[in-house]
Amino acid sequence: MQQLEEEVKQVIIDVLQLEDMTPADIVSDAPLFVDGLGLDSIDALELGVAIQKRYGISLSADSAETRNHFASVQTLAAMIASNRKK
């Protein structure tokens, strides 16, 4: 799971063009939105599209469950691990 979390951190950095950050700068259980990384809804959309493409996962933007998965790197990695196509 740790490797997947590191991968997710790198996806966040690449997709959102956070050139001044490294995966080590992102705390796995810190919030992605508001506090923590301070991402916004546009960032969520871009990140969601990238995760769908990279991992072959279908996400519903209007789903409260999907919003919960985007709470932190840990929750995102757990959702990817349980849903990704082998």
mmCIF file as gemmi writes it, N, C-alpha and C atoms, coordinates in Angstrom:
data_model
loop_
_atom_site.group_PDB
_atom_site.id
_atom_site.type_symbol
_atom_site.label_atom_id
_atom_site.label_alt_id
_atom_site.label_comp_id
_atom_site.label_asym_id
_atom_site.label_entity_id
_atom_site.label_seq_id
_atom_site.pdbx_PDB_ins_code
_atom_site.Cartn_x
_atom_site.Cartn_y
_atom_site.Cartn_z
_atom_site.occupancy
_atom_site.B_iso_or_equiv
_atom_site.pdbx_formal_charge
_atom_site.auth_seq_id
_atom_site.auth_asym_id
_atom_site.pdbx_PDB_model_num
ATOM 1 N N . MET Axp A 1 ? 0.834 -1.199 0 1 0 ? 1 A 1
ATOM 2 C CA . MET Axp A 1 ? 0 0 0 1 0 ? 1 A 1
ATOM 3 C C . MET Axp A 1 ? 0.876 1.259 0 1 0 ? 1 A 1
ATOM 4 N N . GLN Axp A 2 ? 2.008 1.187 0.69 1 0 ? 2 A 1
ATOM 5 C CA . GLN Axp A 2 ? 2.91 2.348 0.746 1 0 ? 2 A 1
ATOM 6 C C . GLN Axp A 2 ? 3.378 2.746 -0.656 1 0 ? 2 A 1
ATOM 7 N N . GLN Axp A 3 ? 3.699 1.749 -1.482 1 0 ? 3 A 1
ATOM 8 C CA . GLN Axp A 3 ? 4.145 2.046 -2.839 1 0 ? 3 A 1
ATOM 9 C C . GLN Axp A 3 ? 3.029 2.732 -3.631 1 0 ? 3 A 1
ATOM 10 N N . LEU Axp A 4 ? 1.801 2.269 -3.467 1 0 ? 4 A 1
ATOM 11 C CA . LEU Axp A 4 ? 0.671 2.882 -4.153 1 0 ? 4 A 1
ATOM 12 C C . LEU Axp A 4 ? 0.465 4.313 -3.67 1 0 ? 4 A 1
ATOM 13 N N . GLU Axp A 5 ? 0.625 4.555 -2.368 1 0 ? 5 A 1
ATOM 14 C CA . GLU Axp A 5 ? 0.501 5.917 -1.841 1 0 ? 5 A 1
ATOM 15 C C . GLU Axp A 5 ? 1.553 6.831 -2.461 1 0 ? 5 A 1
ATOM 16 N N . GLU Axp A 6 ? 2.776 6.334 -2.59 1 0 ? 6 A 1
ATOM 17 C CA . GLU Axp A 6 ? 3.836 7.134 -3.214 1 0 ? 6 A 1
ATOM 18 C C . GLU Axp A 6 ? 3.494 7.428 -4.675 1 0 ? 6 A 1
ATOM 19 N N . GLU Axp A 7 ? 2.937 6.431 -5.351 1 0 ? 7 A 1
ATOM 20 C CA . GLU Axp A 7 ? 2.517 6.593 -6.744 1 0 ? 7 A 1
ATOM 21 C C . GLU Axp A 7 ? 1.425 7.664 -6.851 1 0 ? 7 A 1
ATOM 22 N N . VAL Axp A 8 ? 0.446 7.618 -5.946 1 0 ? 8 A 1
ATOM 23 C CA . VAL Axp A 8 ? -0.645 8.594 -5.932 1 0 ? 8 A 1
ATOM 24 C C . VAL Axp A 8 ? -0.088 10.002 -5.683 1 0 ? 8 A 1
ATOM 25 N N . LYS Axp A 9 ? 0.852 10.112 -4.776 1 0 ? 9 A 1
ATOM 26 C CA . LYS Axp A 9 ? 1.481 11.414 -4.506 1 0 ? 9 A 1
ATOM 27 C C . LYS Axp A 9 ? 2.136 11.958 -5.765 1 0 ? 9 A 1
ATOM 28 N N . GLN Axp A 10 ? 2.831 11.085 -6.506 1 0 ? 10 A 1
ATOM 29 C CA . GLN Axp A 10 ? 3.492 11.527 -7.737 1 0 ? 10 A 1
ATOM 30 C C . GLN Axp A 10 ? 2.464 11.926 -8.787 1 0 ? 10 A 1
ATOM 31 N N . VAL Axp A 11 ? 1.352 11.198 -8.871 1 0 ? 11 A 1
ATOM 32 C CA . VAL Axp A 11 ? 0.283 11.564 -9.809 1 0 ? 11 A 1
ATOM 33 C C . VAL Axp A 11 ? -0.255 12.961 -9.458 1 0 ? 11 A 1
ATOM 34 N N . ILE Axp A 12 ? -0.482 13.207 -8.169 1 0 ? 12 A 1
ATOM 35 C CA . ILE Axp A 12 ? -0.968 14.522 -7.732 1 0 ? 12 A 1
ATOM 36 C C . ILE Axp A 12 ? 0.009 15.618 -8.159 1 0 ? 12 A 1
ATOM 37 N N . ILE Axp A 13 ? 1.287 15.394 -7.915 1 0 ? 13 A 1
ATOM 38 C CA . ILE Axp A 13 ? 2.315 16.379 -8.265 1 0 ? 13 A 1
ATOM 39 C C . ILE Axp A 13 ? 2.345 16.619 -9.774 1 0 ? 13 A 1
ATOM 40 N N . ASP Axp A 14 ? 2.315 15.528 -10.554 1 0 ? 14 A 1
ATOM 41 C CA . ASP Axp A 14 ? 2.393 15.646 -12.017 1 0 ? 14 A 1
ATOM 42 C C . ASP Axp A 14 ? 1.156 16.305 -12.608 1 0 ? 14 A 1
ATOM 43 N N . VAL Axp A 15 ? -0.017 15.836 -12.209 1 0 ? 15 A 1
ATOM 44 C CA . VAL Axp A 15 ? -1.272 16.325 -12.795 1 0 ? 15 A 1
ATOM 45 C C . VAL Axp A 15 ? -1.521 17.792 -12.431 1 0 ? 15 A 1
ATOM 46 N N . LEU Axp A 16 ? -1.226 18.143 -11.199 1 0 ? 16 A 1
ATOM 47 C CA . LEU Axp A 16 ? -1.502 19.51 -10.74 1 0 ? 16 A 1
ATOM 48 C C . LEU Axp A 16 ? -0.294 20.419 -10.875 1 0 ? 16 A 1
ATOM 49 N N . GLN Axp A 17 ? 0.755 19.908 -11.499 1 0 ? 17 A 1
ATOM 50 C CA . GLN Axp A 17 ? 1.962 20.675 -11.787 1 0 ? 17 A 1
ATOM 51 C C . GLN Axp A 17 ? 2.51 21.379 -10.542 1 0 ? 17 A 1
ATOM 52 N N . LEU Axp A 18 ? 2.681 20.603 -9.488 1 0 ? 18 A 1
ATOM 53 C CA . LEU Axp A 18 ? 3.233 21.123 -8.238 1 0 ? 18 A 1
ATOM 54 C C . LEU Axp A 18 ? 4.749 20.918 -8.263 1 0 ? 18 A 1
ATOM 55 N N . GLU Axp A 19 ? 5.422 21.674 -9.143 1 0 ? 19 A 1
ATOM 56 C CA . GLU Axp A 19 ? 6.845 21.463 -9.391 1 0 ? 19 A 1
ATOM 57 C C . GLU Axp A 19 ? 7.717 21.633 -8.156 1 0 ? 19 A 1
ATOM 58 N N . ASP Axp A 20 ? 7.28 22.431 -7.2 1 0 ? 20 A 1
ATOM 59 C CA . ASP Axp A 20 ? 8.098 22.69 -6.025 1 0 ? 20 A 1
ATOM 60 C C . ASP Axp A 20 ? 7.895 21.66 -4.916 1 0 ? 20 A 1
ATOM 61 N N . MET Axp A 21 ? 7.138 20.592 -5.203 1 0 ? 21 A 1
ATOM 62 C CA . MET Axp A 21 ? 6.863 19.557 -4.202 1 0 ? 21 A 1
ATOM 63 C C . MET Axp A 21 ? 7.436 18.22 -4.628 1 0 ? 21 A 1
ATOM 64 N N . THR Axp A 22 ? 7.711 17.383 -3.625 1 0 ? 22 A 1
ATOM 65 C CA . THR Axp A 22 ? 8.109 15.998 -3.868 1 0 ? 22 A 1
ATOM 66 C C . THR Axp A 22 ? 7.106 15.116 -3.124 1 0 ? 22 A 1
ATOM 67 N N . PRO Axp A 23 ? 7.051 13.825 -3.447 1 0 ? 23 A 1
ATOM 68 C CA . PRO Axp A 23 ? 6.136 12.946 -2.706 1 0 ? 23 A 1
ATOM 69 C C . PRO Axp A 23 ? 6.37 13.008 -1.193 1 0 ? 23 A 1
ATOM 70 N N . ALA Axp A 24 ? 7.602 13.22 -0.778 1 0 ? 24 A 1
ATOM 71 C CA . ALA Axp A 24 ? 7.914 13.289 0.656 1 0 ? 24 A 1
ATOM 72 C C . ALA Axp A 24 ? 7.254 14.492 1.329 1 0 ? 24 A 1
ATOM 73 N N . ASP Axp A 25 ? 6.92 15.515 0.544 1 0 ? 25 A 1
ATOM 74 C CA . ASP Axp A 25 ? 6.277 16.721 1.096 1 0 ? 25 A 1
ATOM 75 C C . ASP Axp A 25 ? 4.797 16.511 1.392 1 0 ? 25 A 1
ATOM 76 N N . ILE Axp A 26 ? 4.211 15.459 0.846 1 0 ? 26 A 1
ATOM 77 C CA . ILE Axp A 26 ? 2.782 15.204 1.013 1 0 ? 26 A 1
ATOM 78 C C . ILE Axp A 26 ? 2.583 14.154 2.106 1 0 ? 26 A 1
ATOM 79 N N . VAL Axp A 27 ? 1.848 14.519 3.136 1 0 ? 27 A 1
ATOM 80 C CA . VAL Axp A 27 ? 1.556 13.591 4.233 1 0 ? 27 A 1
ATOM 81 C C . VAL Axp A 27 ? 0.378 12.717 3.82 1 0 ? 27 A 1
ATOM 82 N N . SER Axp A 28 ? 0.555 11.406 3.917 1 0 ? 28 A 1
ATOM 83 C CA . SER Axp A 28 ? -0.446 10.456 3.403 1 0 ? 28 A 1
ATOM 84 C C . SER Axp A 28 ? -1.828 10.611 4.02 1 0 ? 28 A 1
ATOM 85 N N . ASP Axp A 29 ? -1.893 10.948 5.314 1 0 ? 29 A 1
ATOM 86 C CA . ASP Axp A 29 ? -3.21 11.06 5.944 1 0 ? 29 A 1
ATOM 87 C C . ASP Axp A 29 ? -3.682 12.501 6.102 1 0 ? 29 A 1
ATOM 88 N N . ALA Axp A 30 ? -2.965 13.457 5.512 1 0 ? 30 A 1
ATOM 89 C CA . ALA Axp A 30 ? -3.381 14.862 5.565 1 0 ? 30 A 1
ATOM 90 C C . ALA Axp A 30 ? -4.503 15.102 4.552 1 0 ? 30 A 1
ATOM 91 N N . PRO Axp A 31 ? -5.415 16.022 4.864 1 0 ? 31 A 1
ATOM 92 C CA . PRO Axp A 31 ? -6.492 16.333 3.913 1 0 ? 31 A 1
ATOM 93 C C . PRO Axp A 31 ? -5.927 16.868 2.592 1 0 ? 31 A 1
ATOM 94 N N . LEU Axp A 32 ? -6.573 16.506 1.493 1 0 ? 32 A 1
ATOM 95 C CA . LEU Axp A 32 ? -6.159 17.034 0.189 1 0 ? 32 A 1
ATOM 96 C C . LEU Axp A 32 ? -6.793 18.391 -0.084 1 0 ? 32 A 1
ATOM 97 N N . PHE Axp A 33 ? -7.956 18.628 0.505 1 0 ? 33 A 1
ATOM 98 C CA . PHE Axp A 33 ? -8.693 19.85 0.223 1 0 ? 33 A 1
ATOM 99 C C . PHE Axp A 33 ? -8.745 20.748 1.451 1 0 ? 33 A 1
ATOM 100 N N . VAL Axp A 34 ? -8.889 22.054 1.216 1 0 ? 34 A 1
ATOM 101 C CA . VAL Axp A 34 ? -8.947 23.092 2.238 1 0 ? 34 A 1
ATOM 102 C C . VAL Axp A 34 ? -7.655 23.071 3.047 1 0 ? 34 A 1
ATOM 103 N N . ASP Axp A 35 ? -7.626 22.325 4.174 1 0 ? 35 A 1
ATOM 104 C CA . ASP Axp A 35 ? -6.378 22.201 4.925 1 0 ? 35 A 1
ATOM 105 C C . ASP Axp A 35 ? -5.47 21.258 4.144 1 0 ? 35 A 1
ATOM 106 N N . GLY Axp A 36 ? -4.334 20.946 4.666 1 0 ? 36 A 1
ATOM 107 C CA . GLY Axp A 36 ? -3.437 20.023 3.968 1 0 ? 36 A 1
ATOM 108 C C . GLY Axp A 36 ? -2.915 20.648 2.688 1 0 ? 36 A 1
ATOM 109 N N . LEU Axp A 37 ? -3.137 19.991 1.555 1 0 ? 37 A 1
ATOM 110 C CA . LEU Axp A 37 ? -2.646 20.504 0.27 1 0 ? 37 A 1
ATOM 111 C C . LEU Axp A 37 ? -3.425 21.71 -0.229 1 0 ? 37 A 1
ATOM 112 N N . GLY Axp A 38 ? -4.647 21.874 0.228 1 0 ? 38 A 1
ATOM 113 C CA . GLY Axp A 38 ? -5.438 23.031 -0.181 1 0 ? 38 A 1
ATOM 114 C C . GLY Axp A 38 ? -5.938 22.969 -1.615 1 0 ? 38 A 1
ATOM 115 N N . LEU Axp A 39 ? -6.238 21.769 -2.088 1 0 ? 39 A 1
ATOM 116 C CA . LEU Axp A 39 ? -6.746 21.635 -3.445 1 0 ? 39 A 1
ATOM 117 C C . LEU Axp A 39 ? -8.171 22.177 -3.537 1 0 ? 39 A 1
ATOM 118 N N . ASP Axp A 40 ? -8.595 22.487 -4.77 1 0 ? 40 A 1
ATOM 119 C CA . ASP Axp A 40 ? -9.952 22.979 -4.977 1 0 ? 40 A 1
ATOM 120 C C . ASP Axp A 40 ? -10.708 22.045 -5.932 1 0 ? 40 A 1
ATOM 121 N N . SER Axp A 41 ? -11.918 22.439 -6.296 1 0 ? 41 A 1
ATOM 122 C CA . SER Axp A 41 ? -12.763 21.555 -7.112 1 0 ? 41 A 1
ATOM 123 C C . SER Axp A 41 ? -12.184 21.309 -8.502 1 0 ? 41 A 1
ATOM 124 N N . ILE Axp A 42 ? -11.504 22.29 -9.073 1 0 ? 42 A 1
ATOM 125 C CA . ILE Axp A 42 ? -10.872 22.105 -10.385 1 0 ? 42 A 1
ATOM 126 C C . ILE Axp A 42 ? -9.753 21.069 -10.264 1 0 ? 42 A 1
ATOM 127 N N . ASP Axp A 43 ? -8.967 21.183 -9.187 1 0 ? 43 A 1
ATOM 128 C CA . ASP Axp A 43 ? -7.908 20.201 -8.941 1 0 ? 43 A 1
ATOM 129 C C . ASP Axp A 43 ? -8.502 18.801 -8.799 1 0 ? 43 A 1
ATOM 130 N N . ALA Axp A 44 ? -9.625 18.698 -8.098 1 0 ? 44 A 1
ATOM 131 C CA . ALA Axp A 44 ? -10.285 17.405 -7.895 1 0 ? 44 A 1
ATOM 132 C C . ALA Axp A 44 ? -10.702 16.805 -9.23 1 0 ? 44 A 1
ATOM 133 N N . LEU Axp A 45 ? -11.238 17.625 -10.099 1 0 ? 45 A 1
ATOM 134 C CA . LEU Axp A 45 ? -11.669 17.164 -11.414 1 0 ? 45 A 1
ATOM 135 C C . LEU Axp A 45 ? -10.479 16.641 -12.218 1 0 ? 45 A 1
ATOM 136 N N . GLU Axp A 46 ? -9.397 17.422 -12.26 1 0 ? 46 A 1
ATOM 137 C CA . GLU Axp A 46 ? -8.204 17.014 -13.004 1 0 ? 46 A 1
ATOM 138 C C . GLU Axp A 46 ? -7.613 15.725 -12.428 1 0 ? 46 A 1
ATOM 139 N N . LEU Axp A 47 ? -7.561 15.653 -11.12 1 0 ? 47 A 1
ATOM 140 C CA . LEU Axp A 47 ? -7.019 14.476 -10.455 1 0 ? 47 A 1
ATOM 141 C C . LEU Axp A 47 ? -7.907 13.252 -10.695 1 0 ? 47 A 1
ATOM 142 N N . GLY Axp A 48 ? -9.209 13.443 -10.627 1 0 ? 48 A 1
ATOM 143 C CA . GLY Axp A 48 ? -10.145 12.352 -10.878 1 0 ? 48 A 1
ATOM 144 C C . GLY Axp A 48 ? -9.998 11.784 -12.273 1 0 ? 48 A 1
ATOM 145 N N . VAL Axp A 49 ? -9.87 12.664 -13.272 1 0 ? 49 A 1
ATOM 146 C CA . VAL Axp A 49 ? -9.704 12.22 -14.666 1 0 ? 49 A 1
ATOM 147 C C . VAL Axp A 49 ? -8.4 11.444 -14.808 1 0 ? 49 A 1
ATOM 148 N N . ALA Axp A 50 ? -7.328 11.954 -14.21 1 0 ? 50 A 1
ATOM 149 C CA . ALA Axp A 50 ? -6.029 11.277 -14.307 1 0 ? 50 A 1
ATOM 150 C C . ALA Axp A 50 ? -6.076 9.898 -13.657 1 0 ? 50 A 1
ATOM 151 N N . ILE Axp A 51 ? -6.728 9.789 -12.521 1 0 ? 51 A 1
ATOM 152 C CA . ILE Axp A 51 ? -6.817 8.501 -11.824 1 0 ? 51 A 1
ATOM 153 C C . ILE Axp A 51 ? -7.663 7.513 -12.619 1 0 ? 51 A 1
ATOM 154 N N . GLN Axp A 52 ? -8.759 8.006 -13.217 1 0 ? 52 A 1
ATOM 155 C CA . GLN Axp A 52 ? -9.587 7.126 -14.039 1 0 ? 52 A 1
ATOM 156 C C . GLN Axp A 52 ? -8.782 6.57 -15.206 1 0 ? 52 A 1
ATOM 157 N N . LYS Axp A 53 ? -8.009 7.439 -15.869 1 0 ? 53 A 1
ATOM 158 C CA . LYS Axp A 53 ? -7.215 7.01 -17.026 1 0 ? 53 A 1
ATOM 159 C C . LYS Axp A 53 ? -6.095 6.059 -16.608 1 0 ? 53 A 1
ATOM 160 N N . ARG Axp A 54 ? -5.382 6.421 -15.564 1 0 ? 54 A 1
ATOM 161 C CA . ARG Axp A 54 ? -4.208 5.639 -15.165 1 0 ? 54 A 1
ATOM 162 C C . ARG Axp A 54 ? -4.562 4.272 -14.595 1 0 ? 54 A 1
ATOM 163 N N . TYR Axp A 55 ? -5.618 4.221 -13.793 1 0 ? 55 A 1
ATOM 164 C CA . TYR Axp A 55 ? -5.941 2.984 -13.083 1 0 ? 55 A 1
ATOM 165 C C . TYR Axp A 55 ? -7.18 2.269 -13.615 1 0 ? 55 A 1
ATOM 166 N N . GLY Axp A 56 ? -7.828 2.816 -14.628 1 0 ? 56 A 1
ATOM 167 C CA . GLY Axp A 56 ? -8.995 2.168 -15.212 1 0 ? 56 A 1
ATOM 168 C C . GLY Axp A 56 ? -10.174 2.096 -14.257 1 0 ? 56 A 1
ATOM 169 N N . ILE Axp A 57 ? -10.318 3.131 -13.431 1 0 ? 57 A 1
ATOM 170 C CA . ILE Axp A 57 ? -11.38 3.171 -12.426 1 0 ? 57 A 1
ATOM 171 C C . ILE Axp A 57 ? -12.464 4.137 -12.889 1 0 ? 57 A 1
ATOM 172 N N . SER Axp A 58 ? -13.698 3.773 -12.675 1 0 ? 58 A 1
ATOM 173 C CA . SER Axp A 58 ? -14.818 4.655 -12.981 1 0 ? 58 A 1
ATOM 174 C C . SER Axp A 58 ? -15.229 5.389 -11.707 1 0 ? 58 A 1
ATOM 175 N N . LEU Axp A 59 ? -15.273 6.714 -11.781 1 0 ? 59 A 1
ATOM 176 C CA . LEU Axp A 59 ? -15.647 7.536 -10.628 1 0 ? 59 A 1
ATOM 177 C C . LEU Axp A 59 ? -16.868 8.379 -10.967 1 0 ? 59 A 1
ATOM 178 N N . SER Axp A 60 ? -17.726 8.571 -9.991 1 0 ? 60 A 1
ATOM 179 C CA . SER Axp A 60 ? -18.888 9.444 -10.162 1 0 ? 60 A 1
ATOM 180 C C . SER Axp A 60 ? -18.622 10.754 -9.429 1 0 ? 60 A 1
ATOM 181 N N . ALA Axp A 61 ? -18.582 11.853 -10.158 1 0 ? 61 A 1
ATOM 182 C CA . ALA Axp A 61 ? -18.254 13.153 -9.573 1 0 ? 61 A 1
ATOM 183 C C . ALA Axp A 61 ? -19.287 13.602 -8.541 1 0 ? 61 A 1
ATOM 184 N N . ASP Axp A 62 ? -20.524 13.163 -8.7 1 0 ? 62 A 1
ATOM 185 C CA . ASP Axp A 62 ? -21.592 13.609 -7.8 1 0 ? 62 A 1
ATOM 186 C C . ASP Axp A 62 ? -21.738 12.735 -6.558 1 0 ? 62 A 1
ATOM 187 N N . SER Axp A 63 ? -20.975 11.672 -6.485 1 0 ? 63 A 1
ATOM 188 C CA . SER Axp A 63 ? -21.118 10.712 -5.399 1 0 ? 63 A 1
ATOM 189 C C . SER Axp A 63 ? -20.42 11.175 -4.118 1 0 ? 63 A 1
ATOM 190 N N . ALA Axp A 64 ? -21.135 11.109 -3.013 1 0 ? 64 A 1
ATOM 191 C CA . ALA Axp A 64 ? -20.538 11.436 -1.715 1 0 ? 64 A 1
ATOM 192 C C . ALA Axp A 64 ? -19.432 10.438 -1.398 1 0 ? 64 A 1
ATOM 193 N N . GLU Axp A 65 ? -19.618 9.207 -1.826 1 0 ? 65 A 1
ATOM 194 C CA . GLU Axp A 65 ? -18.593 8.179 -1.602 1 0 ? 65 A 1
ATOM 195 C C . GLU Axp A 65 ? -17.293 8.554 -2.318 1 0 ? 65 A 1
ATOM 196 N N . THR Axp A 66 ? -17.403 9.043 -3.548 1 0 ? 66 A 1
ATOM 197 C CA . THR Axp A 66 ? -16.211 9.469 -4.285 1 0 ? 66 A 1
ATOM 198 C C . THR Axp A 66 ? -15.53 10.617 -3.558 1 0 ? 66 A 1
ATOM 199 N N . ARG Axp A 67 ? -16.304 11.572 -3.079 1 0 ? 67 A 1
ATOM 200 C CA . ARG Axp A 67 ? -15.708 12.696 -2.335 1 0 ? 67 A 1
ATOM 201 C C . ARG Axp A 67 ? -14.968 12.191 -1.109 1 0 ? 67 A 1
ATOM 202 N N . ASN Axp A 68 ? -15.51 11.187 -0.438 1 0 ? 68 A 1
ATOM 203 C CA . ASN Axp A 68 ? -14.834 10.613 0.731 1 0 ? 68 A 1
ATOM 204 C C . ASN Axp A 68 ? -13.508 9.972 0.344 1 0 ? 68 A 1
ATOM 205 N N . HIS Axp A 69 ? -13.451 9.342 -0.828 1 0 ? 69 A 1
ATOM 206 C CA . HIS Axp A 69 ? -12.211 8.714 -1.292 1 0 ? 69 A 1
ATOM 207 C C . HIS Axp A 69 ? -11.115 9.748 -1.534 1 0 ? 69 A 1
ATOM 208 N N . PHE Axp A 70 ? -11.505 10.973 -1.852 1 0 ? 70 A 1
ATOM 209 C CA . PHE Axp A 70 ? -10.532 12.025 -2.135 1 0 ? 70 A 1
ATOM 210 C C . PHE Axp A 70 ? -10.139 12.807 -0.878 1 0 ? 70 A 1
ATOM 211 N N . ALA Axp A 71 ? -10.427 12.264 0.294 1 0 ? 71 A 1
ATOM 212 C CA . ALA Axp A 71 ? -10.114 12.951 1.548 1 0 ? 71 A 1
ATOM 213 C C . ALA Axp A 71 ? -8.611 13.081 1.768 1 0 ? 71 A 1
ATOM 214 N N . SER Axp A 72 ? -7.861 12.029 1.451 1 0 ? 72 A 1
ATOM 215 C CA . SER Axp A 72 ? -6.415 12.039 1.667 1 0 ? 72 A 1
ATOM 216 C C . SER Axp A 72 ? -5.76 11.075 0.687 1 0 ? 72 A 1
ATOM 217 N N . VAL Axp A 73 ? -4.438 11.093 0.656 1 0 ? 73 A 1
ATOM 218 C CA . VAL Axp A 73 ? -3.714 10.141 -0.188 1 0 ? 73 A 1
ATOM 219 C C . VAL Axp A 73 ? -4.026 8.714 0.253 1 0 ? 73 A 1
ATOM 220 N N . GLN Axp A 74 ? -4.114 8.48 1.554 1 0 ? 74 A 1
ATOM 221 C CA . GLN Axp A 74 ? -4.416 7.137 2.068 1 0 ? 74 A 1
ATOM 222 C C . GLN Axp A 74 ? -5.761 6.629 1.569 1 0 ? 74 A 1
ATOM 223 N N . THR Axp A 75 ? -6.795 7.459 1.662 1 0 ? 75 A 1
ATOM 224 C CA . THR Axp A 75 ? -8.123 7.015 1.24 1 0 ? 75 A 1
ATOM 225 C C . THR Axp A 75 ? -8.175 6.818 -0.27 1 0 ? 75 A 1
ATOM 226 N N . LEU Axp A 76 ? -7.46 7.659 -0.994 1 0 ? 76 A 1
ATOM 227 C CA . LEU Axp A 76 ? -7.404 7.538 -2.452 1 0 ? 76 A 1
ATOM 228 C C . LEU Axp A 76 ? -6.687 6.242 -2.848 1 0 ? 76 A 1
ATOM 229 N N . ALA Axp A 77 ? -5.564 5.95 -2.209 1 0 ? 77 A 1
ATOM 230 C CA . ALA Axp A 77 ? -4.809 4.727 -2.504 1 0 ? 77 A 1
ATOM 231 C C . ALA Axp A 77 ? -5.631 3.483 -2.165 1 0 ? 77 A 1
ATOM 232 N N . ALA Axp A 78 ? -6.359 3.532 -1.051 1 0 ? 78 A 1
ATOM 233 C CA . ALA Axp A 78 ? -7.194 2.392 -0.661 1 0 ? 78 A 1
ATOM 234 C C . ALA Axp A 78 ? -8.297 2.154 -1.685 1 0 ? 78 A 1
ATOM 235 N N . MET Axp A 79 ? -8.912 3.23 -2.17 1 0 ? 79 A 1
ATOM 236 C CA . MET Axp A 79 ? -9.958 3.1 -3.18 1 0 ? 79 A 1
ATOM 237 C C . MET Axp A 79 ? -9.386 2.543 -4.488 1 0 ? 79 A 1
ATOM 238 N N . ILE Axp A 80 ? -8.214 3.014 -4.883 1 0 ? 80 A 1
ATOM 239 C CA . ILE Axp A 80 ? -7.583 2.523 -6.112 1 0 ? 80 A 1
ATOM 240 C C . ILE Axp A 80 ? -7.271 1.033 -5.963 1 0 ? 80 A 1
ATOM 241 N N . ALA Axp A 81 ? -6.703 0.664 -4.824 1 0 ? 81 A 1
ATOM 242 C CA . ALA Axp A 81 ? -6.326 -0.735 -4.597 1 0 ? 81 A 1
ATOM 243 C C . ALA Axp A 81 ? -7.532 -1.659 -4.665 1 0 ? 81 A 1
ATOM 244 N N . SER Axp A 82 ? -8.672 -1.207 -4.166 1 0 ? 82 A 1
ATOM 245 C CA . SER Axp A 82 ? -9.835 -2.07 -4.147 1 0 ? 82 A 1
ATOM 246 C C . SER Axp A 82 ? -10.632 -2.053 -5.462 1 0 ? 82 A 1
ATOM 247 N N . ASN Axp A 83 ? -10.358 -1.091 -6.33 1 0 ? 83 A 1
ATOM 248 C CA . ASN Axp A 83 ? -11.141 -0.971 -7.565 1 0 ? 83 A 1
ATOM 249 C C . ASN Axp A 83 ? -10.377 -1.13 -8.862 1 0 ? 83 A 1
ATOM 250 N N . ARG Axp A 84 ? -9.077 -1.1 -8.798 1 0 ? 84 A 1
ATOM 251 C CA . ARG Axp A 84 ? -8.35 -1.074 -10.076 1 0 ? 84 A 1
ATOM 252 C C . ARG Axp A 84 ? -8.451 -2.399 -10.811 1 0 ? 84 A 1
ATOM 253 N N . LYS Axp A 85 ? -8.449 -2.279 -12.129 1 0 ? 85 A 1
ATOM 254 C CA . LYS Axp A 85 ? -8.549 -3.466 -12.972 1 0 ? 85 A 1
ATOM 255 C C . LYS Axp A 85 ? -7.171 -4.111 -13.03 1 0 ? 85 A 1
ATOM 256 N N . LYS Axp A 86 ? -7.166 -5.391 -12.857 1 0 ? 86 A 1
ATOM 257 C CA . LYS Axp A 86 ? -5.888 -6.126 -12.824 1 0 ? 86 A 1
ATOM 258 C C . LYS Axp A 86 ? -5.294 -6.215 -14.214 1 0 ? 86 A 1
